[in-house]
């Protein structure tokens, strides 16, 4: 069994994939397997990745069609066999000593499910890189409560993490229904298993090119907020007792309802009353004293009924 599995998924970024895979194969860690999932690209990417098959550490997994990002990562996780697993996207890169340093940390901290570090943002306009660098702002030092930080928002990309593979599998891996924040979703469940370690150094290079799934557009905001709602709802449904043990149940419920309200208001502002209606309905039941949400709920009911979408329904799942 290898010590570390480096997982890589790729879809239609042929110009970047060689650099990313090169940064994996340049790792100083000797005991390494590399799982390359080609997620149904149509731009000749598969031919680029086939060049790396001569390396005995590499296993190329070409998929016949694109299955989406989360399902692609799950394919990679299911084929990984290492004690630890790391995930690198097509447009990112690792410094040569990342996996060696991260694996050494987890070797010495058996109760930690994962370790992460700082991120360098590169490749885009200075203002865009600076904004993303501020978003990826880890704690200054030490081992802070990882779950508490995640509840504030996704502050570290998955390229900057190394995870115990057994735990990633035990908590369910990647949810294929998550569209953007699949690493955040997995991180929430891992955070219930123990603290996260922190390496106070750059462990990943995040490329900003404007086509990133985290690009700040309104559609991206809707997808990310919907993902957050689903992640927190699933966490509450499946891990109520564990959250209660950790003293975080009320906090997670509050964050869930805040995310639900943001998603409802976003749909409402776009005139998408049929989508806003069930979300506001759930928010109003949880926070009945907030009159503004009650009024928006009633308006959404009337507007969606007038447009032929029926009366108020149950909360979305």
C-alpha positions as CSV (number, residue, x, y, z in Angstrom):
1,X,0.0,0.0,0.0
2,X,1.5,3.4,-1.0
3,X,1.8,6.0,1.7
4,X,0.0,8.8,-0.3
5,X,-2.4,8.7,-3.2
6,X,-2.4,11.9,-5.3
7,X,-5.8,12.2,-7.0
8,X,-6.3,14.4,-10.0
9,X,-9.4,15.0,-12.1
10,X,-9.5,16.8,-15.3
11,X,-12.1,18.2,-17.8
12,X,-11.3,20.3,-20.8
13,X,-8.3,22.3,-19.7
14,X,-5.7,20.7,-21.9
15,X,-3.4,23.7,-21.6
16,X,-3.0,23.4,-17.9
17,X,-3.0,19.6,-17.2
18,X,0.6,18.9,-18.0
19,X,1.8,21.5,-15.5
20,X,-0.5,20.2,-12.8
21,X,0.5,16.6,-13.2
22,X,4.1,17.6,-13.5
23,X,3.9,19.2,-10.0
24,X,2.5,15.8,-8.7
25,X,5.3,13.8,-10.2
26,X,7.9,16.2,-8.9
27,X,7.0,15.6,-5.3
28,X,9.9,14.6,-3.1
29,X,7.8,11.9,-1.4
30,X,8.9,8.6,-2.7
31,X,6.0,6.3,-1.7
32,X,3.4,7.8,-4.0
33,X,0.6,6.6,-6.4
34,X,-1.0,9.0,-8.8
35,X,-4.7,8.5,-9.9
36,X,-5.5,10.6,-13.0
37,X,-9.3,10.7,-13.8
38,X,-10.0,12.1,-17.3
39,X,-13.6,13.2,-16.9
40,X,-14.8,12.9,-20.5
41,X,-12.9,15.9,-22.0
42,X,-13.5,16.8,-25.7
43,X,-10.4,19.0,-26.2
44,X,-7.7,16.4,-26.6
45,X,-6.8,16.3,-22.9
46,X,-6.7,12.5,-22.8
47,X,-3.9,12.4,-25.3
48,X,-1.9,14.8,-23.1
49,X,-2.5,12.7,-20.0
50,X,-1.5,9.5,-21.8
51,X,2.0,10.8,-22.0
52,X,2.3,10.2,-18.2
53,X,1.3,6.6,-18.3
54,X,4.9,5.5,-18.7
55,X,5.6,6.5,-15.1
56,X,4.9,3.4,-13.0
57,X,3.3,5.5,-10.3
58,X,0.5,6.7,-12.6
59,X,-2.9,5.1,-13.2
60,X,-5.0,6.8,-15.8
61,X,-8.8,6.4,-15.6
62,X,-10.5,7.7,-18.7
63,X,-14.3,8.1,-18.3
64,X,-16.5,7.7,-21.4
65,X,-18.5,10.9,-20.5
66,X,-18.3,13.8,-18.1
67,X,-19.9,12.8,-14.8
68,X,-19.6,16.1,-13.1
69,X,-16.9,17.3,-10.7
70,X,-18.0,15.6,-7.5
71,X,-18.6,12.2,-9.1
72,X,-15.2,12.6,-10.8
73,X,-13.5,13.1,-7.5
74,X,-15.4,10.1,-6.1
75,X,-14.0,8.0,-9.0
76,X,-10.5,9.0,-8.0
77,X,-11.1,8.4,-4.2
78,X,-12.5,4.9,-4.9
79,X,-9.4,3.9,-6.8
80,X,-6.9,5.4,-4.3
81,X,-5.1,2.9,-2.0
82,X,-2.8,5.1,0.0
83,X,-2.9,5.7,3.7
84,X,-3.4,9.4,2.9
85,X,-5.0,11.1,0.0
86,X,-4.6,14.5,-1.6
87,X,-6.6,16.1,-4.4
88,X,-5.3,18.4,-7.1
89,X,-7.4,20.2,-9.7
90,X,-6.3,20.7,-13.3
91,X,-5.5,24.4,-12.9
92,X,-3.6,24.2,-9.7
93,X,-0.1,23.0,-8.6
94,X,1.9,21.8,-5.6
95,X,5.3,22.8,-4.4
96,X,7.7,19.8,-4.5
97,X,7.7,19.2,-0.7
98,X,4.0,19.5,0.0
99,X,3.1,15.8,0.3
100,X,6.2,14.9,2.2
101,X,5.7,17.6,4.8
102,X,1.9,16.9,5.1
103,X,2.3,13.2,5.4
104,X,5.0,13.6,8.1
105,X,2.6,15.8,10.1
106,X,-0.2,13.2,10.0
107,X,2.3,10.5,10.9
108,X,3.0,12.4,14.1
109,X,-0.6,13.3,14.8
110,X,-2.7,10.1,14.6
111,X,-5.8,11.8,15.9
112,X,-6.0,14.4,13.2
113,X,-8.1,13.5,10.2
114,X,-6.4,16.0,7.9
115,X,-3.8,18.8,7.6
116,X,-3.8,21.9,5.5
117,X,-1.7,25.0,4.8
118,X,-1.5,28.3,3.0
119,X,-2.4,29.0,-0.6
120,X,-0.7,31.2,-3.2
121,X,-3.1,32.6,-5.8
122,X,-1.5,33.3,-9.2
123,X,-2.3,33.8,-12.9
124,X,-5.0,36.4,-12.9
125,X,-5.3,40.2,-12.5
126,X,-3.7,41.4,-9.2
127,X,-7.0,42.5,-7.7
128,X,-8.7,39.1,-8.5
129,X,-5.7,37.2,-7.0
130,X,-5.7,39.4,-3.9
131,X,-9.5,38.9,-3.4
132,X,-9.1,35.2,-3.6
133,X,-6.0,35.2,-1.3
134,X,-8.1,37.0,1.3
135,X,-10.8,34.4,1.0
136,X,-8.3,31.6,1.5
137,X,-7.1,33.0,4.8
138,X,-6.1,30.2,7.3
139,X,-5.5,30.8,11.0
140,X,-2.2,32.5,11.8
141,X,-0.9,29.6,13.9
142,X,-1.8,26.5,15.9
143,X,-4.7,24.1,15.6
144,X,-7.9,26.1,15.8
145,X,-11.4,24.4,15.7
146,X,-11.7,23.5,12.1
147,X,-15.5,23.0,12.2
148,X,-16.0,26.5,13.6
149,X,-13.9,28.0,10.8
150,X,-15.8,26.0,8.1
151,X,-19.1,27.2,9.5
152,X,-17.9,30.7,8.7
153,X,-17.2,29.7,5.1
154,X,-14.9,27.6,2.9
155,X,-11.5,29.2,3.6
156,X,-9.1,26.6,2.1
157,X,-9.2,24.9,-1.3
158,X,-8.9,21.1,-1.3
159,X,-5.5,21.3,-3.1
160,X,-4.1,22.6,0.2
161,X,-5.2,19.5,2.2
162,X,-4.0,16.0,2.9
163,X,-6.6,13.6,4.4
164,X,-6.6,10.2,5.9
165,X,-8.1,8.1,3.1
166,X,-9.9,5.6,5.5
167,X,-11.8,8.5,7.1
168,X,-12.7,10.1,3.8
169,X,-14.3,6.8,2.7
170,X,-16.0,6.3,6.1
171,X,-17.7,9.7,6.1
172,X,-19.1,9.0,2.6
173,X,-16.7,10.6,0.2
174,X,-18.0,13.1,-2.3
175,X,-21.7,13.8,-2.7
176,X,-22.5,13.9,-6.5
177,X,-25.4,16.3,-5.9
178,X,-22.9,19.0,-4.8
179,X,-22.0,21.2,-7.8
180,X,-19.3,23.6,-6.6
181,X,-18.3,23.2,-2.9
182,X,-17.7,19.4,-2.8
183,X,-14.5,19.9,-0.8
184,X,-16.4,22.0,1.7
185,X,-19.0,19.3,2.0
186,X,-16.5,16.6,2.7
187,X,-14.5,18.8,5.0
188,X,-17.6,19.4,7.2
189,X,-18.0,15.7,7.8
190,X,-14.3,15.1,8.4
191,X,-14.3,17.9,10.9
192,X,-16.7,15.8,13.1
193,X,-13.9,13.2,13.4
194,X,-11.2,15.4,15.0
195,X,-9.1,18.6,14.7
196,X,-7.2,19.6,11.5
197,X,-3.5,20.3,11.5
198,X,-2.0,23.4,10.0
199,X,1.3,23.9,8.1
200,X,2.3,27.6,8.2
201,X,3.7,27.6,4.7
202,X,2.4,27.7,1.1
203,X,1.4,24.2,0.2
204,X,-0.6,24.8,-3.0
205,X,-0.7,27.2,-5.9
206,X,-4.3,28.2,-6.9
207,X,-4.5,29.5,-10.5
208,X,-7.0,32.3,-11.2
209,X,-8.1,32.4,-14.8
210,X,-11.7,33.6,-14.7
211,X,-13.2,30.2,-15.5
212,X,-12.8,28.8,-12.0
213,X,-15.9,27.2,-10.5
214,X,-15.5,29.7,-7.7
215,X,-15.5,32.7,-10.0
216,X,-17.7,35.5,-8.4
217,X,-20.7,35.5,-10.7
218,X,-24.4,35.5,-9.6
219,X,-24.9,32.0,-11.0
220,X,-21.8,30.8,-9.0
221,X,-23.3,32.4,-5.9
222,X,-26.5,30.6,-6.3
223,X,-24.8,27.2,-6.9
224,X,-22.4,27.7,-3.9
225,X,-25.3,28.8,-1.6
226,X,-27.4,25.9,-2.7
227,X,-24.5,23.6,-2.0
228,X,-24.0,25.1,1.5
229,X,-27.7,24.6,2.2
230,X,-27.5,20.9,1.2
231,X,-24.3,20.3,3.1
232,X,-25.6,21.8,6.3
233,X,-29.0,20.1,6.0
234,X,-27.3,16.7,5.5
235,X,-25.0,17.4,8.4
236,X,-27.9,18.1,10.7
237,X,-29.9,15.1,9.5
238,X,-27.1,12.5,9.7
239,X,-25.0,13.8,12.6
240,X,-27.4,15.3,15.1
241,X,-26.0,13.5,18.1
242,X,-22.3,14.1,17.2
243,X,-23.0,17.8,16.8
244,X,-24.8,17.8,20.2
245,X,-21.7,16.1,21.7
246,X,-19.5,18.8,20.3
247,X,-21.8,21.6,21.5
248,X,-22.3,22.8,17.9
249,X,-25.9,21.7,17.1
250,X,-27.4,25.1,17.7
251,X,-24.6,26.8,15.7
252,X,-25.0,24.5,12.7
253,X,-28.8,25.0,12.8
254,X,-28.3,28.8,12.8
255,X,-25.9,28.7,9.9
256,X,-28.2,26.4,8.0
257,X,-31.1,28.9,8.4
258,X,-28.9,31.8,7.4
259,X,-27.8,30.0,4.2
260,X,-31.4,29.1,3.5
261,X,-32.5,32.7,3.9
262,X,-29.7,33.9,1.6
263,X,-30.7,31.4,-1.1
264,X,-34.4,32.3,-0.8
265,X,-33.7,36.0,-1.1
266,X,-31.4,35.4,-4.1
267,X,-34.1,33.6,-6.0
268,X,-36.7,36.2,-4.9
269,X,-34.5,39.1,-6.3
270,X,-34.4,37.3,-9.7
271,X,-38.1,36.9,-9.8
272,X,-37.8,33.1,-9.3
273,X,-40.8,32.9,-7.0
274,X,-41.5,29.2,-7.4
275,X,-37.9,28.4,-6.2
276,X,-38.1,31.0,-3.4
277,X,-41.4,29.9,-2.1
278,X,-40.5,26.6,-0.3
279,X,-37.2,28.1,0.9
280,X,-39.0,31.0,2.5
281,X,-41.6,28.6,3.9
282,X,-38.9,26.7,5.8
283,X,-37.2,30.0,7.0
284,X,-40.5,31.4,8.3
285,X,-41.3,28.2,10.2
286,X,-37.8,28.4,11.9
287,X,-37.9,32.2,12.4
288,X,-41.5,33.2,12.6
289,X,-40.8,36.7,14.1
290,X,-39.0,38.0,11.0
291,X,-41.8,39.8,9.3
292,X,-39.9,40.6,6.1
293,X,-39.4,36.9,5.3
294,X,-43.1,36.2,6.0
295,X,-44.1,38.9,3.5
296,X,-41.7,37.6,0.9
297,X,-43.1,34.1,1.4
298,X,-46.6,35.3,0.9
299,X,-45.6,37.2,-2.2
300,X,-43.8,34.2,-3.6
301,X,-46.9,32.0,-3.0
302,X,-49.1,34.5,-4.9
303,X,-46.6,35.1,-7.8
304,X,-45.9,31.4,-8.3
305,X,-49.6,30.5,-8.2
306,X,-50.3,33.3,-10.7
307,X,-47.7,31.9,-13.0
308,X,-49.1,28.4,-12.8
309,X,-46.7,26.8,-10.3
310,X,-49.3,25.9,-7.7
311,X,-49.7,26.7,-4.1
312,X,-47.1,26.7,-1.3
313,X,-45.3,23.4,-0.9
314,X,-43.0,21.7,1.5
315,X,-39.4,22.6,2.0
316,X,-37.1,21.5,-0.8
317,X,-34.8,18.6,-0.2
